């Protein structure tokens, strides 16, 4: 019995990490050298995206997962930003849509062709303008379609409806200092932020109010991170006053004392936490470290249990983390990282070795699927929904993604939109009549404007010829 207490029972005590062979890496990539603490890499079951060095602007590569080996220097990039790209994030509900934030103060949303890029992409689907300083964080809502959050060095957080290109929530007076990171909770009803003023804040974005906050979460001055866990608790990484790296666990309902606080080491790289809500494992990747440490979070003391460390020789410049549905369940793979070196991207596979070939349902509970649980409008109106789960028993087969359509609201049409389905069923005829009369009105307006322009031109012509005659007289 005493032995049982010493060695904690956990199916994740033997997670085994392994880098793939050289020919399965992505080689000859000039990874961005911008000094910014984002992960520089985003992956999904179809593509890996990597922020790269670009002369005179900002760019990132988007490679189909199978496009391993040497990447040609002339390989097309996504290059519409006029300043370096600082952060990228794949849409959880559409594997061909990715958002990017840049030093040029804009957020851009891109649609990647189904089989990847054949030409460089310079035209985003939509440009979101609202920040006055560089945009260092972009993060999609976990359950509502087309809802995107961005945070900039203007200390503002903006939440956009990408489907209409509008900023619907602007939280610009909650942070007095730089925002290090923003994390949505499981159903997207709250966000938590870590900021340079050493505070962690829990915010209800729709009520635009701070629900909880903790001062001096970590005493040190170096950057912190804060992320929501599936049970609503918050996990933070930061530095002690003595510059030791720390990790802590907090209950937002009582932020006085942490549930757990652990010192780790004295390295100075910022710890980027990657969290898997299905297994409750947190992987910590320090920028500039050459290791990935992982911990299991449970509800019994000491709450944050160290599992193991995956070590390699090369330090990491950044890291991508594959969503669960992109993993190989037949190989008992529970996580896959995409580690950025200076000139390459190296996948690292984490497995739990099992003797049986059968599907291991204890390793793979149902996981968040690619369907959105809510539409943007429903979420902005106050609805919440948990992620729609799928089983991975037979592996995940990516389906067809619908194109992202952006319907810019027309200022001329100041009619309230019909929202409810029942309205929409009775509305087609009215809507058709209304839109016809609207079209007629618009046509009239355009014709009137054309006529007035023509008149102006005629007048100007006459005036010019008169002036020319006067000039001629003076010259004579």
N, C-alpha and C positions, 0 to 999 in steps of 0.2 A: 504493500500500500504506500509506504514512504517512497518507494521507487517511482510509483505511478505519479506521485505529486511532483517529483523532481523532473522527470521527463514528460513534458506535456504532450498529450496525444493530439496530433494534427496531421491531416493528410498532406499538408504542405511542408512538412519538415524536410522532405527530400525533393525540393524543386531544383532541377538540374539545368543550368544555363550553358548554352553552347553557341559560339559564333559559327556562321555558315562558311563553306569553303570559298576560296577566293573568287572562283568563277560565278558565284551567286551574289557577289557584291556589285555595287554600282560604282564604277571607277572613273577617274579623271573628271571629277566635279569640283569646280572652284567654290567651295562653301563660303557663304558670306562672312566678311571679317568685321561687320558692324559690331560695335560694343553695345550689346543689348541682351538682357537676360531672358529672351524667349527661347523656345526649343528649336527654332529654325527648320523644323521638319514636321510634316503632317502626313499621316497615312490612313488609307481605308482599304476595303477588300479589293479595290481595282487599281489604285494609284499610290505612288509615293511622291510627295511634293517637297522640294528642298529650296530654301532661299539661297541664291547664289550671288557672287560678286557681279555687278553689272556696271559698265562705264556709263556715266551720264544719266543714271536713272535707277530704277529698282526692278529686279526680276526674280522669278523663281522657276525652277524646272518642274515639270509634271511628267513622271515616267510611269508607264504601265508596269505593274509589279514584275512581270516576266521579262522586262527589258533590262536584264543584268549585263555585266561585262563593262567594256569601255564605252563611255558615252561620248559621242563625237562632239568636238568643240562647236560645230555648227548646229547642234541639236536645238530645235525651236524652244523658246521660253515664253513665259507669260510676262509681258514687259510693258504694261501700260502706265505704271507709276513714274513720276518725274523725280522721285527721291527714293533712297533705299527702302526696301520692304523690311518691316520689323517683325511682323507676325502673320501666320496663315492658319486657317482652320477649315477643315472639310465640313460640309453640311451633313449632319447625322441622318437626314431624311432624303438625301439625293447624292449618290456617290460621284456625280459629275459636276457638282457645284462647290466652289471653294471661295472663301473670302480672304482678303489681304488688307493689312493696315500698313501705312507707310509714313516716312518722314515728310511726305508732301501734304500731310494733314487730311488725306482722304482715305476712305475705305472703298474698296472695289470688290464687286462680286462677279465671278467668272463662271462660264459654262464650258467645261472641257468636253471635246468630242468623245464619243463612246470608246473609240480605240486609241485615244491619246492625240497628241498634237502632231500634225504634219507640217504646219507653218507656225511661225511665232504668233502669239495671240496678243493683240494690242487693244482690242475693243472689249471692255467689260460689259456685262449685261446691264449693270447699273453702277453709278458712282454715287457714293453717299458722302455729302459734304455738310459738315456741321462743327467739326473740331477746329480750334484756332491754332493748335500746335500738333506736333507729330503724334500719330496714332500707333501705340505700341502693343495694344491688346485687341484681339477680335475673338469672339466666342459665340457660337450658335446656341440657341435655346434647346434644351434636351428633348422637349416633347411637342413644341408648337412649331408648325411649319412657317418658314420665312421670317422668323424672329431672330435678329442678330444684335449682339451687344458689342459696343466698341468703347475703349477707354484710351484717353490721350494724355499727353503731358500738359494739357490745360486743366488737369485734375477733374475732368468731366467724364461721366459715363453716359453714353447715348444708346437707347434701345430703338432699333429701326424695324419697320415693317418693310422687308426687302421687296415684297410683292407690289408695293406701291411706291417704294423709294422714299418713304417719309420717315423723319425722326419723330417718334410718338412719345418718347419719355426722355427727358434730359435732366440728369442728376448732376448739376454743376456746382452745388454749394455744400456738398457733404464731405469733400476731401480738401484739406488745406495744403496737402503736400502730394508728391508723386505717388501714383497708384502702381504697386508692384505686380499685383495680379487680381483677377476677378474669377469667382467660381460660382456656377449655378448649383442649386440643390437638385435632388433627384427628380422632382416634378417641375422644376423651374419656377417655383413661386417666390423663392428668395435668392439673393446673391450674397456672397461674403467677399470682402476685399481685404488685402493687406496693403498697408501704405507706409511711406517713408517716415510718417510721424509715429511709427511703432505701434499703431493701433490696428486691431482687426475689427471690422464693422460688419454686422449682419443687417442687410437692407431689404425692405419690401419695396421693389421698384415701382409697383403700380400705385401704392399709397404714397410713394416717395418719402418714406420715413425710415430712420435707423431703428431697428428692433432691438439690437444689442450691440455693445461694443466693449472692447478690452484694451486698456492702455498698457503700454510696455509689455506686449505679449511675449516678446523676446527683448532683452535689455540692450543687445548689441545694435550697432548702427548699420550693419550691412543688411542687404535686402532679405525680406521675409517672403514666405508663401503661405496661403491659407486655402484649403479646399474643403468642400462639404463631403461628408461620407453618406452612405445610403441611409443610415439610421438618424441622420439630422445632426450628428456631432460634427465638430470641425477639427481638422488635422492641420497643424502649422509646422513650418520649418523656419529656423532663423539662427541667430547667434547670441551667445551669452555676452555679458560685459567683458569677459576675458577672451572674447573672440572664439569661443568653442562653438561648434555647430550643435544645434539642439533640435529636437522634435517634440511636439506636445499635442495633447488631445484635449479638446474643450467641449463643454456642454453649453450651447448658446443660451439656455434658460438660466444658467448661473455661471457667469464668466469670471467670478472672483478668483477661483483657484483652478488650475488645470486638473483634468482627470488623471493625466500622466505627463511627466516631463523627463526626457532623457537627454543626457549629454552624449555627443557622438565622438567627435575628434576635433583637431584644430586646423583642418584644411580651410581655405578661404573661398572655395567655389560655392556659388549659390546652389542650394539643393532643390532640384525640380521634382516635385512629387507626381507620380502617375498612379492612379487608383483604379482598381478593378472592383466594382460594387458586387459582382457575382461571387467572388471568393473572399472579399474583404482583405485583399492584400494590397499594400502600398509599396511601390518601388521608388527608391530615391536615387536620382541620377544627378550627381554634382557636376556643374559645368567645370570642365578642366580635370575632373577625376577620371580614373580609368576603371572605375568599378560601379556596379549597380547593387545597392543593398536592398533587401526586401524584408518586410515586416507583416505579420498578420495582426489584424485588429479584432479583439474579442471583447465580450462584456465581463470578463473576469480578470482580476489583477494579474499581472501588471498592465493589462489592456492592450499595450503595444508590444507584441512578441517578436523579437529578432528571429528571422528564419535563417538567412544565409547571405553571402556576398558573391556576386559574379565578378571576377577580376580579369582584366586583360592588360596588355602592355600600353596601348595607345590611349591618350586622354580624349575625352569626347567634347566636341564643339557644340553639339546639340543632340536631340533625341526625338524620334517619333515613336508613337505607341499605337499599335494596331487595335481597333475595336474587336471585341470577342468574336463577332461573326466572320472575321477574316482569318481566323486561326484554323489549323488542321486538327480536327478533333480525333482523327484516326491515330495521330501520333501523340495523343495526350498533351498537346501543346496548350499551356494556359496563358502565355503572354508572348508577344513578339515585339522586340525593339528594333528601331532603325537608328544605328549609332553613326553620327557624323564625325568623320575625321577631317583633316584639312582638305584632302583631295578625294575622299570617297565616302560612300555610305555603306555600312556593314550591318546586315540583319543579325540579330541575336535571338535565339529561340529558347524559351523557358518551358521545360516539360516536367511532368510528374511521372517517372517511369512506372509502368504497370505491366504485369505479365500477360493480362488478358487482352485479346483483340476486340472485345466487345465495347460498345459505347459506355463511357464512364459517367453515368448521370450525376454522381456526386461531385465530379469536377465541373460539370457543365449544367448548372441549373438554367432554366429559361432566361434568355438574355434580351436586352433591348434590340428590337428589330428596326428596319429602316422606315417603317410607316410612322408618320406623325400622328400623335393622339389628338391634337387640336389644330384648328386653323389659327392664323395670327390674330384675326379679329376676335375670336372667342377668348384667346388669352388676354388680349388688351381689355376685353370687357370684364375680366375677373375670373374666368374659369380656370381650373387646374386639372391636370390629368397626369397619371403616372405613365412611364414609357410603355408602349405596347410590346409585349414580350414574344419571342419566338423560340422554338426548340432547335437545338443544333444537332439533333440525333442523326439526321442524314446529311449533315454538313449544310453550309449556307450556299445557296445558288443565287448570285446577284440577279435581280429582275431588271426589267426595263425601267429606266428613270424618265419621268416626264420632264420636258424642258422647263427651265425657270422662265416664267413670263412676268414682266414687270409692267403693271398697268399704272402709268402716271396719272394721278387724279387731275382732271381738267378744271382749272379755276372757273371756266365759263359755266361748267355744269354744277351749279350750287344746289342741286337737288339732293336730298338725303338718299343714300343708296338703300335699296330694299335688302334687308339682311336675312329675314327668316325664310325658310324653305316655302312655307305656305304662301307668304307674300309673293315669292318668286313664281309660284305656279299660277296664281291669278294675275300676275303682273305682265306676262309676255306681251299681250295685246296692247295694254296701256303703254308698256315700255316701248313697243314698236312705234305706236302713234307719237309718243313723246319724243322718241329719238328722231322720227321723221321730221317732226315740227322743229326739233332742235337743229337738225341738219339743214332744213330750209333756212332757219334764222341765221345759221352760220354762213350759209352760201350767200344770203343777202348781204351779210356784213362784209364778207370778202369782196363781193362785187362792188359795194359802196366804197371800200377802201381802195380797190383797184382804180375806180373812176376818179377818186380824189387824187391818187398818185398821178394818173394820166393828166388831169387838169393842171396839177403843179408843174409837171414836166413841160406842158405846152406853154404855160406862163413863163417858165424859166427860159425856154427857147426864145420866146419873143424878146425877153429882157436882154438875153445875150446878144441877139442880133442888133438890138438898138445900141447897146454899149459898143459893139464892134463898129457900127456906123460912126458913132461919136469919136472913137479912137482914130478912125480913118481920117475924119475931118481935121482933128488936132494935128495928125501927122502931116497932112497937106499944108 
